[in-house]
Every structure is written in C-alpha cells, then in structure tokens.
C-alpha cells in the first residue's frame, strides 16, 4: 500500500488544523486523528443533497439551497445534478484553504462545480449566514462536523443548539427542509429538533455510493 502524502494544512478559526493527504488517486481530510472526509466514501454526502431535493418535490421553480460547508464537494455536485437551471446554491465555507484545495490538488474531483453559474461561494461561518436569512432558503444542508457536537470547532455547537435550530427554522421558506449529516445517531439531537418545532425523519445511509461501507445518519427536519 502506498504511503499517505501530506499535501497541505488549513487552519480552522477557533479549531484545530485540517490536513489534506493523498494516497494514489484518493484524498483524505483529517482533523487530529479523525478522518473527516475520504474521496472514496461519497455516498452519504451525495445522499444529503439527493434526498433533500427529492423532499422538495419539484414544486419550486427556482429553489435556493444553502450548503455548509464545501468539504470535498460531493454534496454540491450531487445537488447541481438535480437542481434546475433556475436554482441557486449558496455554499458557506469558513476555511478559504478548502476552496483552494478544491481548485488545486483536487481539481479533477471538483469537476468545475465551483464555476457553475448557479453557485455562490460565501467565505463565512454558516451560522452567520443562517442568522442573516429570514425565509430565504428552500433547503439548508449541514455537513460541518462528524455529528451534532461541534467537533471541528467548538463554536459549531451553536448550530445544533435550540437557538441555532430556531434560527435555521426562521431561515427556511414555507415547506423548506433542514438536513443534517452525522456519522452516528444522536437521540438528544432528535429531541432538540422536535423541540424547535420540526417534524423529523431519520434515515440511515451507507458511506459509499455502491451501498457499502459504514452507516451514517441524515436527519431531515421540516417545520411542523
């Protein structure tokens, strides 16, 4: 097996550094000893977009989707494959180096999605973007941690708090969807979602696009 090659390091504001590794054609983004992303395991991140847009049901002519954050772009590319030409996809990415990696060493993986005319990249904390929105988004897709616990940076915990969930609810248009990716179930988070006024659907998905690999969880929450 080939050794991992360190490609670059990115500082997360208020958090530990992220490291980008490459092994052959595969990429890994690592936080301390936690592998946050792997280019071979895109299935659940793609499902985050596909299953959310399916829930919108094609009833919106020009949907506006907020994605936080970019990661390796799996969620964004999957969303663009389903969204109409009139849609908008806003990507909130706090760490500018992530976008530099996407345009640099991972350009083949990015496949030009950042240059799609429907896409707007906002270098900002997704929490700030959510707070600034009032009935702005048809869907909010969150994949900024390994779960609802602020792993990447402590401040991310706000997103999963009652205040954060209430702000997300306010940022959604009528019939909108809040979708949250997690590496594992979290009963307490489901209670908070319901306490914030959401109906919740918890779905288990496989990490790989071929239906194999570990089971991850996506919560789809819609205002009750």
C-alpha positions as CSV (number, residue, x, y, z in Angstrom):
1,X,0.0,0.0,0.0
2,X,1.2,3.5,-0.9
3,X,2.1,5.8,2.0
4,X,-0.1,8.8,2.6
5,X,1.4,12.1,1.3
6,X,0.7,15.3,3.2
7,X,-0.5,17.9,0.6
8,X,-1.4,20.8,2.8
9,X,-2.6,22.2,6.1
10,X,-5.6,24.5,6.8
11,X,-6.2,26.4,10.0
12,X,-9.8,26.3,11.2
13,X,-10.7,29.5,13.0
14,X,-11.3,28.6,16.6
15,X,-10.4,24.9,15.9
16,X,-7.5,22.5,15.2
17,X,-5.8,22.4,11.8
18,X,-7.1,20.3,9.0
19,X,-4.6,18.2,7.0
20,X,-5.1,17.1,3.4
21,X,-3.5,13.8,2.5
22,X,-3.2,11.9,-0.8
23,X,-2.7,8.2,-1.4
24,X,-2.6,7.4,-5.1
25,X,-5.8,8.9,-6.5
26,X,-7.5,9.1,-3.1
27,X,-7.7,12.2,-0.9
28,X,-8.4,12.4,2.9
29,X,-9.1,15.4,5.1
30,X,-8.0,14.7,8.7
31,X,-8.6,16.5,12.0
32,X,-6.2,15.3,14.6
33,X,-6.7,11.5,14.4
34,X,-10.2,11.8,12.9
35,X,-10.6,11.2,9.2
36,X,-13.4,13.7,8.4
37,X,-13.6,13.0,4.6
38,X,-12.3,10.5,2.1
39,X,-12.8,10.7,-1.6
40,X,-13.6,7.0,-1.8
41,X,-16.6,7.5,0.5
42,X,-19.0,9.9,-1.1
43,X,-22.3,8.1,-0.8
44,X,-23.8,9.6,2.3
45,X,-22.7,13.2,1.4
46,X,-24.4,12.7,-2.0
47,X,-27.5,11.4,-0.4
48,X,-27.6,14.5,1.8
49,X,-28.3,16.5,-1.4
50,X,-30.3,14.0,-3.4
51,X,-32.7,13.0,-0.6
52,X,-33.2,16.7,0.4
53,X,-34.1,17.8,-3.1
54,X,-36.4,14.9,-3.5
55,X,-38.3,16.1,-0.5
56,X,-38.8,19.5,-2.1
57,X,-40.7,17.5,-4.7
58,X,-40.1,19.7,-7.8
59,X,-42.8,22.1,-6.6
60,X,-40.4,25.1,-6.6
61,X,-39.4,26.6,-9.9
62,X,-36.2,28.3,-8.6
63,X,-35.1,26.7,-5.3
64,X,-32.4,28.3,-3.2
65,X,-30.2,25.8,-1.4
66,X,-27.7,26.6,1.4
67,X,-24.8,24.2,1.8
68,X,-22.4,24.4,4.8
69,X,-19.6,23.6,4.2
70,X,-17.9,22.6,1.0
71,X,-15.8,19.7,2.2
72,X,-14.8,17.7,-1.0
73,X,-17.8,19.0,-2.9
74,X,-19.8,15.7,-3.0
75,X,-23.0,17.4,-1.7
76,X,-22.7,20.4,-4.0
77,X,-22.1,18.3,-7.2
78,X,-25.0,16.0,-6.3
79,X,-27.3,18.9,-5.8
80,X,-26.3,20.6,-9.1
81,X,-27.1,17.3,-10.9
82,X,-30.7,17.6,-9.6
83,X,-31.4,21.3,-9.4
84,X,-33.0,23.1,-12.3
85,X,-31.1,25.8,-14.3
86,X,-33.0,28.5,-12.4
87,X,-31.9,27.3,-9.0
88,X,-29.3,28.9,-6.7
89,X,-26.8,27.1,-4.5
90,X,-25.0,29.1,-1.8
91,X,-22.0,27.4,-0.2
92,X,-20.8,28.7,3.1
93,X,-17.2,27.7,3.7
94,X,-15.3,29.2,6.6
95,X,-11.9,27.9,5.6
96,X,-10.6,29.5,2.4
97,X,-7.9,26.9,2.0
98,X,-10.6,24.2,1.5
99,X,-11.7,26.1,-1.7
100,X,-8.0,26.5,-2.7
101,X,-7.6,22.7,-2.4
102,X,-10.7,22.2,-4.5
103,X,-9.3,24.3,-7.3
104,X,-5.8,23.0,-6.8
105,X,-4.8,19.4,-6.0
106,X,-8.4,18.2,-6.0
107,X,-9.4,20.0,-9.3
108,X,-10.3,16.7,-11.0
109,X,-12.6,15.8,-8.2
110,X,-14.1,19.2,-8.2
111,X,-15.1,18.8,-11.8
112,X,-15.7,22.5,-12.3
113,X,-18.7,22.7,-9.9
114,X,-17.4,25.9,-8.3
115,X,-17.7,27.6,-11.7
116,X,-21.3,26.7,-12.2
117,X,-23.3,29.9,-12.7
118,X,-25.9,28.7,-10.1
119,X,-23.2,28.6,-7.4
120,X,-22.2,31.3,-5.0
121,X,-19.3,30.7,-2.5
122,X,-19.5,32.7,0.7
123,X,-16.4,32.7,2.9
124,X,-18.2,32.8,6.2
125,X,-19.4,30.7,9.1
126,X,-22.6,29.0,8.0
127,X,-24.1,30.0,11.4
128,X,-23.8,33.7,10.4
129,X,-25.3,33.0,7.0
130,X,-28.3,31.3,8.6
131,X,-28.8,34.1,11.1
132,X,-28.8,36.6,8.3
133,X,-31.5,34.8,6.4
134,X,-35.2,35.2,7.0
135,X,-37.4,32.9,4.9
136,X,-34.5,32.8,2.4
137,X,-33.8,29.1,1.7
138,X,-35.8,26.2,0.5
139,X,-33.2,23.8,2.0
140,X,-30.3,24.1,4.4
141,X,-27.8,21.2,4.2
142,X,-25.3,21.0,7.1
143,X,-22.2,18.8,7.0
144,X,-19.6,20.8,9.0
145,X,-18.9,18.2,11.7
146,X,-18.9,14.4,12.3
147,X,-22.2,14.9,14.0
148,X,-24.2,17.5,16.0
149,X,-21.4,18.1,18.5
150,X,-19.1,20.8,17.2
151,X,-16.1,18.5,16.6
152,X,-14.3,20.6,14.0
153,X,-14.6,23.8,16.1
154,X,-16.4,24.3,19.4
155,X,-18.4,27.3,18.1
156,X,-20.2,24.9,15.7
157,X,-22.1,23.6,18.6
158,X,-24.4,26.6,18.3
159,X,-25.8,25.1,15.0
160,X,-27.2,22.2,16.9
161,X,-28.5,24.1,19.9
162,X,-32.1,25.2,20.4
163,X,-31.1,28.7,19.3
164,X,-29.3,27.5,16.2
165,X,-32.2,25.3,15.2
166,X,-34.7,28.0,15.8
167,X,-32.6,30.3,13.5
168,X,-32.5,27.6,10.8
169,X,-36.2,27.3,11.0
170,X,-36.6,31.0,10.6
171,X,-34.2,31.0,7.6
172,X,-36.4,28.4,5.7
173,X,-39.1,29.3,3.4
174,X,-42.5,27.6,3.9
175,X,-42.2,23.8,3.2
176,X,-38.4,24.1,3.5
177,X,-36.0,21.3,4.7
178,X,-33.2,21.4,7.2
179,X,-30.9,18.4,6.5
180,X,-28.1,17.4,8.9
181,X,-25.4,14.8,8.2
182,X,-23.9,12.7,11.1
183,X,-21.6,9.8,11.4
184,X,-23.8,8.3,14.1
185,X,-27.3,8.6,15.6
186,X,-28.0,11.1,18.4
187,X,-31.2,10.7,20.3
188,X,-30.7,14.0,22.2
189,X,-30.4,15.9,18.9
190,X,-33.6,14.5,17.6
191,X,-35.3,15.7,20.7
192,X,-33.9,19.2,20.2
193,X,-35.1,19.2,16.6
194,X,-38.6,18.4,17.7
195,X,-38.4,20.9,20.5
196,X,-37.5,23.6,17.9
197,X,-40.7,22.9,16.0
198,X,-39.6,20.4,13.4
199,X,-41.1,17.1,12.2
200,X,-38.1,14.8,11.9
201,X,-37.2,11.9,9.6
202,X,-34.0,10.0,10.5
203,X,-32.5,8.0,7.6
204,X,-29.5,5.6,7.7
205,X,-27.3,5.7,4.6
206,X,-24.2,3.9,3.6
207,X,-20.9,5.8,3.3
208,X,-20.1,4.5,-0.1
209,X,-22.1,5.2,-3.3
210,X,-22.2,1.5,-4.0
211,X,-24.2,0.9,-0.9
212,X,-21.3,-0.4,1.2
213,X,-19.3,0.9,4.0
214,X,-20.2,2.3,7.4
215,X,-23.8,3.5,8.2
216,X,-24.2,7.2,8.5
217,X,-27.3,9.2,9.5
218,X,-29.1,12.1,7.9
219,X,-31.9,14.0,9.7
220,X,-34.5,15.7,7.5
221,X,-36.4,18.3,9.5
222,X,-39.3,20.3,8.3
223,X,-41.3,22.9,10.3
224,X,-44.3,21.2,11.8
